[in-house]
Amino acid sequence: MRRAGLRWCSRYLFVITAAMFIFAGSLAAKEVKPLLDRKLVLSEAAQVDLKKYPDADTVLISDYEKVKYNPDGTYTSVDEFYEKILTEKGRRESRVANLYFDLPYTKVIPYKIGIIKPDGRYIAIDIKANSKEMVNPSQMSANIYDPNSKILKITIPDLEIGDVLYKYVRRDGVVPRIKDVWCDFYLLEYTSPILKYVIEINGPKSRPLKKFMIKDPVKGTVKFSQKAAGDRIIYKWTAANVPQSFPEPQMPPFYMYSQRLLVSTAADWQEISRWYWYLCKPHLEKTNQAMREKVKELTAGLKTDMEKIKAIYRFVSTKIRYMGIIDEKTAPGYEPHDVDITFNNRYGVCRDKAALLVAMLQMAGFKAYPVLFYVGPKKDAEVPNNMFNHAISCVILKDGKHMLMDPTDESTYDVLPSYLSDKSYLLAKPEGDTLFTSPVTPVSENLVKIKTTGEISRDGKLKAESRMLFDGINDTTFRGAFSQWRPEQIKQYFTFVLKQSLPDARVTSFEVLPKNLRDFKKPLKVNIAFESSSILVKGRNIILVQLPWFSGKIGAVSFALSGLGLEKRKYPLKIFSTCGTVGEFSFKLPLGMQVVKLPEYKKVDWDKFSWKRKLSFKNHTLAGRSSFLINTMEFLPKDYLRLKSDLKVIETEAKKLPLLQKKCASTDLKYLKKLYPGSKSVILAKNVDIDFKDASTYSMRTVIKRKVLNYGGVKSFSELKFFYNSAWQQVKINYAKVKDPDGSVKNISKKETNLMDQSWTGSAPRYPGGKILVLNLPGVKVGSEIEYDVVIENSSVPLAGIMCLFKEYDPILSKKISITAPEKLALKFSKTPDVVESSVNRAKGLVSHVFKVSNVSPIAAESSTPPVWAFTPVIYVSAGNWKEFSKSVLTALTGAADKQEKTKEQAVKLAMMRKPLEAMRSIRDFIAIQVRDAGPGFSSMPLSTITPADKTLKDGYGNSTDRAVLTYAMLQAVGFKPEFVMVADIFPIPRAMQALKAFPRGQFDDILVKVRYQGKDYYFNDTSQYAMTGATDSESMIVYSPAKDKLEYLYAQPELNSLYKEDYNIQISRDGSAEITKTKAFYGESFENANRLYSEFTPEERRRHFQELVSGVAQAATAAGKLVTNFEKYPGVEEFRVKIPAFAVVDNGYMYFKLPGLMISEIFKTASNERSNPVMLGSYNNYEQHYRIKLPAEMTEFDIRPVSRVLKVGPCVVRIKVSKSADNELLMKCSVKLRPGIISAAEFGILEDAQSVLSNPAMGTVMIKLKK
């Protein structure tokens, strides 16, 4: 396993690539001396099957790797290995080999890649024909644009279960990362069994391995030998019969807890430290006068060293944007730019920002050094290496202590965020230094502190205010998020959290401090006032108080604990940081309401984890204190057992509620920011010129000028990305520039313009590759004006249509759209909205339609907002018609399906001796398994790229269009009459259907094939072999039939509609314990998903999944039988039984409990009490839940129980029916039909009311009175 350098820090996330390859030399297989005896290997492979390795998807049969390194650190290695494919999952994951490579370090020649069939036949893979090299697109998520970072994707067709995959690769290390040092890292244990793996290292006696060792050894699996051979030394490790390992949720990276070999010619860490110092030194010395003046300005008037250090740190952290363009020569991925370049550009990656901070601190007179940092588990200190993935800075204080600082994080209050605690680091010093570990931040410095006060009125309405203080990791995490969110989004987040405790809560005031979130001198605070009418759950005699315990729901602690489904663990449970929440509240109760009983809570308290709650009642005020603290960064396996036990206690204790009873007792930046608060930018002017040459050829020129208003705007608009495909599109940037607030202008340079590959390109080499043109605008800051001019040329468009929008999420001062076409080209235009000014000009045989708007307010940033066209002014323009489109599409599709002899031969073979439905399924399954789905959608490519069925069959992959052609050809070959059905990539509402019918445009990505058989429609090409025959994932979508020239909605057979049905049979005892049988039935799409899941589970995965199902009912639940599943019949079924010792709370003569797994509370979610935009109801689904609850014989009467209801929200319907049988049995049936639709802002109250009803605790709470 090899590393990719500091460019891969992805700010704070660790990434190690499995290999870094330069695809060099001929791809043809070369005759080379084998390292392994194939006959012997295949005899061993013949003994490998699922009976012997039931949990393995693949098994490494034999691997021999020989490495020969030189004194200067260069090396050559050859690697030959055999791997057997055991399962469908293993086959699918092995069909494409992803080889990551990085210039200029390593070259590789894949000598041979092949498949050995069970009968011994060897099929050589034509590497050249099946490979595609592309620029690695994942780096863009880290703001890095390095054309030398690439991926070679090699498709391996015809790979089947039972095959042995063979590879023989040579790799040459031509440029050492550290001169005269060679080091490496090898995994000798993996998630697949290893039968044999030999590593042979040949090194010179003049530069022997100074350090090497096996870490976390698997006893008895590795042997080592060493011998001299002339002037060289041969080291050899042989791993044999290494058992398969099973990764666990939220564990540290697997590679640091598996058996591994570390080797290095470096004697100690000082050698690595000195190397990085002298690599950075010349760049640290490239300072300028502006830097010196800035240091002087930042430290002016400051008295202490700490004040000066933090002032310089804040500047680099907040004013130097994180973004990387790779152009280093000496050590790409490690070497920083000259510090004056980073200072002038105001951007850089981690190593650039760290170097700049070091240089400026040195100018201020401090002993500052660059630091190599490892964001991940602590490194193996015994063997020095250069495997680091981040760079930070360090000042050595007068007392000799290290003050670490990470200027990469642009949104932190702390100079070293808590998530960088307990990590390995190495100071770069001229004399060298050793490896250190960053200190762990105690939980007391990583708290959210919450204080809530309020009053409950006599009618049960709570008015309250919460004040929250965010410290440490909580400040860093939430300040970073809030800096990029609009104010309404921040408010929505806290409203959502509030509604988890009080579903009908309404926020009455909200404030985030400091107002300027970039002011890191002040801690982050949130003040929120709210009202709720659901705090009291009123029964006939008793009132339950649904208290808003915020501890555990707000802050980093709310998402720190996950992966808790396993009963026990082999590996630690990793926590990203210590964190916690402490809170207190006091609610004054109304007159006439008294406390009957306050619950007493058991506390959990040990050095790594703590949970406490306490209630009190005094002076008619109900008060409570709570804390939820995680004071560690990992729970060892023994700690995990205690944590699981504690969570069961907490689950039970958290159910306890106070019992009450009623008793009678007695353009200027400042101007624009003020005008449009919260907007990221203002569009000062936007001109769009669309020029039609003919019905299928047009260009679109966009000239836009916008002013950036806040930090969120800087992050959003510093990069421009244009997606296109050169098969029918061209993009030209006429200019792009940034005007600073001081009037200076920066034009984009060539190195700030990068052409990247779209992510699908490498996996589908048959198609013209999709491109992304990326512009990294220089020096964007608050107050900058961004202006650019881009032209996109389109040709061979089969159904050209344009949607003109006049409202955006940023305010628009001026927008003009001009559409010009020859007079003879009869463009169709929809009606012009009243808010749009329009005109028509005719000259020289051309007609120009001009549309203008000005001073347009922004769309509010709200969750579940529909597509912009669905509720704002829009003009549709079309240059085509459906009749002509249907002809051209049918010609292209049927032409690719006709006269395909290989396809016909395969279809006949699949359908032979099968009934019609069986034949259809056989063809569907064959294509789903053998023909990989890869490539762009239908509307992303010209019709000329549609592939003949025989070619798709041979290549073993295709996009939706080509797979539909193959499906059509096969079905037709065996006597069916198939029909193509094109699925519109658009929200399926009546408004969309009307616009599409009247103004045709090519908005299709997927194509299905329909067969009408015995009066029923069967659909193919959007489901896998695990689905029922004829089922479809495109239910309710708008589709077009080119054969019928008709647009319609797609509806599957009623029995194949997606439906999730769940039954709970609950039997409760007098002591509150319960036994629950849970049964799920899966129909339609849910059948396919569940069938795939269980079909591909290994026994171990199934065992773990069952544990998660059990703990999903309750943490205290234990299995009372086996997990039963059956997908051989329809519908599919999953069933299991659990026992819960404290399911219900028994207190003061009453028993109460909540219905487990009740889904109706999750159907409709609102994040605020006010709404500007409509709400999108975006899914098509059906759910049913049935509860049969057998109550104890000691029950006398119901005090609280759910009630029957029917709720209609737009096209969605929820039905709840509750009844009681004579023998203490409560029955409840919930049915939900969700359909795509839109709720207007005026009707938002209907949605709120539905959420309030369905999420009210009373809907899922049962309370009964017991006999004394």
NORGI-V113970 format. One record per backbone hydrogen bond with DSSP energy under -1.0 kcal/mol. CO is the residue of the C=O (numbers start at 1). NH is the residue of the N-H. Records with the same first field share a line. If there is no record, write none. Layout:
CO = NH, NH
This chain:
5 = 8
6 = 9
10 = 12, 13
22 = 24, 108
37 = 41
38 = 42
39 = 43
40 = 44
41 = 45
42 = 46
44 = 47
45 = 48
49 = 53
53 = 56
57 = 86, 87
59 = 84
60 = 195
62 = 82
63 = 198
64 = 80
65 = 200
66 = 78
67 = 202
68 = 76
70 = 73
72 = 180
74 = 70
75 = 173
76 = 68
77 = 171
78 = 66
79 = 169
80 = 64
81 = 167
82 = 61, 62
83 = 165
84 = 59
85 = 162
87 = 91
88 = 92
89 = 93
95 = 156
97 = 154
99 = 152
100 = 21
101 = 150
105 = 174, 175
107 = 172
108 = 24
109 = 111, 170
112 = 168
113 = 125
114 = 166
115 = 123
116 = 164
117 = 120
121 = 117
123 = 115
125 = 127
126 = 130
130 = 155
132 = 153
134 = 151
137 = 140
138 = 141
139 = 142, 144
140 = 143
143 = 324
146 = 149
148 = 103
149 = 136
150 = 101
151 = 134
152 = 99
153 = 132
154 = 97
160 = 163
163 = 85
164 = 116
165 = 83
166 = 114
167 = 81
168 = 112
169 = 79
170 = 109
171 = 77
172 = 107, 174
173 = 75
178 = 181
182 = 265
184 = 263
186 = 261
190 = 245
193 = 60
194 = 242
195 = 241
196 = 63
197 = 239
198 = 65
199 = 237
200 = 67
201 = 235
202 = 69
203 = 233
204 = 207
211 = 264
213 = 262
215 = 260
218 = 221
221 = 240
223 = 238
225 = 236
227 = 234
229 = 232
231 = 205
232 = 229
233 = 203
234 = 227
235 = 201
236 = 225
237 = 199
238 = 223
239 = 197
242 = 194
248 = 251
250 = 574
253 = 256
254 = 257
259 = 188
260 = 215
261 = 186
262 = 213
263 = 184
264 = 210, 211
269 = 273
270 = 274
271 = 275
272 = 276
273 = 277
274 = 278
275 = 279
276 = 280
277 = 281
280 = 284
281 = 285
283 = 339
285 = 287
286 = 340
288 = 292
289 = 293
290 = 294
291 = 295
292 = 296
293 = 297
294 = 298
295 = 299
299 = 302
304 = 308
305 = 309
306 = 310
307 = 311
308 = 312
309 = 313
310 = 314
311 = 315
312 = 316
313 = 317
314 = 318
315 = 319
321 = 348
324 = 145
331 = 334, 335
333 = 6
338 = 342
339 = 343
340 = 344
341 = 345
342 = 346
346 = 321
348 = 323
349 = 353
350 = 354
351 = 355
352 = 356
353 = 357
354 = 358
355 = 359
356 = 360
357 = 361
358 = 362
359 = 363
360 = 364
361 = 366
362 = 365
366 = 368
367 = 396
369 = 394
370 = 428
371 = 392
372 = 426
373 = 389, 390
374 = 376
379 = 381
380 = 383
386 = 388
390 = 373
392 = 371
393 = 405
394 = 369
395 = 403
397 = 400
401 = 397
403 = 395
405 = 393
415 = 406
417 = 420
418 = 421
423 = 438
424 = 374
425 = 436
426 = 372
429 = 432
436 = 425
438 = 422
442 = 445
443 = 446
446 = 580
447 = 471
448 = 582
449 = 469
450 = 584
451 = 467
452 = 586
453 = 465
454 = 588
455 = 463
457 = 460
461 = 457
462 = 532
463 = 455
464 = 530
465 = 453
466 = 528
467 = 451
468 = 526
469 = 449
471 = 474
472 = 476
473 = 477
474 = 478
475 = 479
476 = 480
477 = 481
478 = 482
479 = 483
481 = 484
486 = 490
487 = 491
488 = 492
489 = 493
490 = 494
491 = 495
492 = 496
493 = 497
494 = 498
495 = 499
498 = 501, 502
502 = 505
506 = 531
509 = 529
511 = 527
513 = 525
516 = 519
518 = 520
519 = 522
524 = 470
525 = 513
526 = 468
527 = 511
528 = 466
529 = 508, 509
530 = 464
531 = 506
532 = 462
535 = 546
537 = 544
542 = 539
543 = 660
544 = 537
545 = 547
547 = 549
550 = 553, 554
555 = 558
556 = 559
573 = 635
579 = 630
580 = 448
581 = 628
582 = 450
583 = 626
584 = 452
585 = 624
586 = 454
587 = 622
588 = 456
590 = 593
592 = 663
594 = 661
597 = 659
604 = 611
608 = 631
609 = 606
610 = 629
611 = 604
612 = 627
614 = 625
616 = 623
618 = 621
620 = 589
621 = 618
622 = 587
623 = 616
624 = 585
625 = 614
626 = 583
627 = 612
628 = 581
629 = 610
630 = 579
633 = 575
635 = 573
636 = 640
637 = 641
638 = 642
639 = 643
640 = 644
641 = 645
642 = 646
643 = 647
644 = 648
645 = 649
646 = 650
647 = 651
648 = 652
649 = 653
650 = 654
652 = 655
653 = 656
658 = 545
659 = 596, 597
660 = 543
661 = 594
668 = 672
669 = 673
670 = 674
671 = 675
672 = 676
676 = 679
680 = 709, 710
682 = 684, 707
683 = 813
685 = 705
686 = 816
687 = 703
688 = 818
689 = 701
690 = 820
691 = 699
696 = 797
697 = 693, 694
698 = 794
699 = 691
700 = 792
701 = 689
702 = 790
703 = 687
704 = 788
705 = 684, 685
706 = 786
707 = 682
708 = 783
710 = 714
711 = 715
712 = 716
713 = 717
718 = 777
720 = 775
722 = 773
724 = 771
725 = 728, 729
728 = 795
730 = 793
732 = 791
735 = 789
736 = 748
737 = 787
738 = 746
739 = 785
740 = 743
744 = 740
746 = 738
750 = 753
752 = 776
754 = 774
756 = 772
758 = 761
761 = 764
764 = 767
770 = 758
771 = 724
772 = 756
773 = 722
774 = 754
775 = 720
781 = 784
784 = 708
785 = 739
786 = 706
787 = 737
788 = 704
789 = 734, 735
790 = 702
791 = 732
792 = 700
793 = 730
794 = 698
799 = 1002
800 = 879
802 = 877
804 = 875
808 = 859
811 = 683
812 = 856
813 = 855
814 = 686
815 = 853
816 = 688
817 = 851
818 = 690
819 = 849
820 = 692
821 = 847
822 = 825
825 = 827
828 = 878
833 = 836
837 = 852
839 = 850
841 = 848
843 = 846
845 = 823
846 = 843
847 = 821
848 = 841
849 = 819
850 = 839
851 = 817
852 = 837
853 = 815
856 = 812
860 = 862
864 = 1176
867 = 870
868 = 871, 872
873 = 806
875 = 804
876 = 830
877 = 802
878 = 828
881 = 885
882 = 886
883 = 887
884 = 888
885 = 889
886 = 890
887 = 891
888 = 892
889 = 893
890 = 894
891 = 895
892 = 896
894 = 898
896 = 949
900 = 904
901 = 905
902 = 906
903 = 907
904 = 908
905 = 909
906 = 910
907 = 911
908 = 912
911 = 914
915 = 919
916 = 920
917 = 921
918 = 922
919 = 923
920 = 924
921 = 925
922 = 926
923 = 927
924 = 928
925 = 929
926 = 930
927 = 931
932 = 958
937 = 940
938 = 941
942 = 945
943 = 946
948 = 952
949 = 953
950 = 954
951 = 955
952 = 956
956 = 932
958 = 934
959 = 963
960 = 964
961 = 965
962 = 966
963 = 967
964 = 968
965 = 969
966 = 970
967 = 971
968 = 972
969 = 973
970 = 974
971 = 976
972 = 975
979 = 1010
981 = 1008
982 = 1040
983 = 1005
984 = 986
987 = 989
989 = 993
990 = 994
991 = 995
992 = 996
993 = 997
994 = 998
995 = 999
1001 = 1003
1003 = 985
1004 = 939
1005 = 938
1006 = 983
1008 = 981
1009 = 1020
1010 = 979
1011 = 1018
1013 = 1016
1016 = 1013
1018 = 1011
1020 = 1009
1024 = 1027
1028 = 1031
1030 = 1019
1034 = 1037
1037 = 1050
1038 = 984
1039 = 1048
1040 = 982
1041 = 1045, 1046
1046 = 1041
1048 = 1039
1050 = 1036
1053 = 1056
1054 = 1057
1059 = 1083
1060 = 1184
1061 = 1081
1062 = 1186
1063 = 1079
1064 = 1188
1065 = 1077
1066 = 1190
1067 = 1075
1069 = 1072
1072 = 1144
1073 = 1069
1074 = 1140
1075 = 1067
1076 = 1138
1077 = 1065
1078 = 1136
1079 = 1063
1080 = 1134
1081 = 1061
1082 = 1132
1083 = 1059, 1086
1084 = 1088
1085 = 1089
1086 = 1090
1087 = 1091
1088 = 1092
1089 = 1093
1090 = 1094
1091 = 1095
1092 = 1096
1098 = 1102
1099 = 1103
1100 = 1104
1101 = 1105
1102 = 1106
1103 = 1107
1104 = 1108
1105 = 1109
1106 = 1110
1107 = 1111
1108 = 1112
1110 = 1114
1114 = 1117
1118 = 1139
1124 = 1135
1126 = 1133
1132 = 1082
1133 = 1126
1134 = 1080
1135 = 1124
1136 = 1078
1137 = 1120
1138 = 1076
1139 = 1118
1140 = 1074
1145 = 1152
1147 = 1150
1149 = 1266
1150 = 1147
1151 = 1264
1152 = 1145
1153 = 1262
1159 = 1162
1175 = 1239
1177 = 1237
1181 = 1234
1182 = 1060
1183 = 1232
1184 = 1062
1185 = 1230
1186 = 1064
1187 = 1228
1188 = 1066
1189 = 1226
1190 = 1068
1192 = 1195
1194 = 1267
1197 = 1265
1200 = 1263
1205 = 1216
1207 = 1214
1209 = 1212
1212 = 1209
1213 = 1233
1214 = 1207
1215 = 1231
1216 = 1205
1217 = 1229
1219 = 1227
1224 = 1191
1225 = 1221
1226 = 1189
1227 = 1219
1228 = 1187
1229 = 1217
1230 = 1185
1231 = 1215
1232 = 1183
1233 = 1213
1234 = 1181
1237 = 1177
1239 = 1175
1241 = 1244
1243 = 1246
1244 = 1248
1245 = 1249
1246 = 1250
1247 = 1251
1248 = 1252
1249 = 1253
1250 = 1254
1251 = 1255
1256 = 1259
1260 = 1155
1262 = 1153
1263 = 1199, 1200
1264 = 1151
1265 = 1196
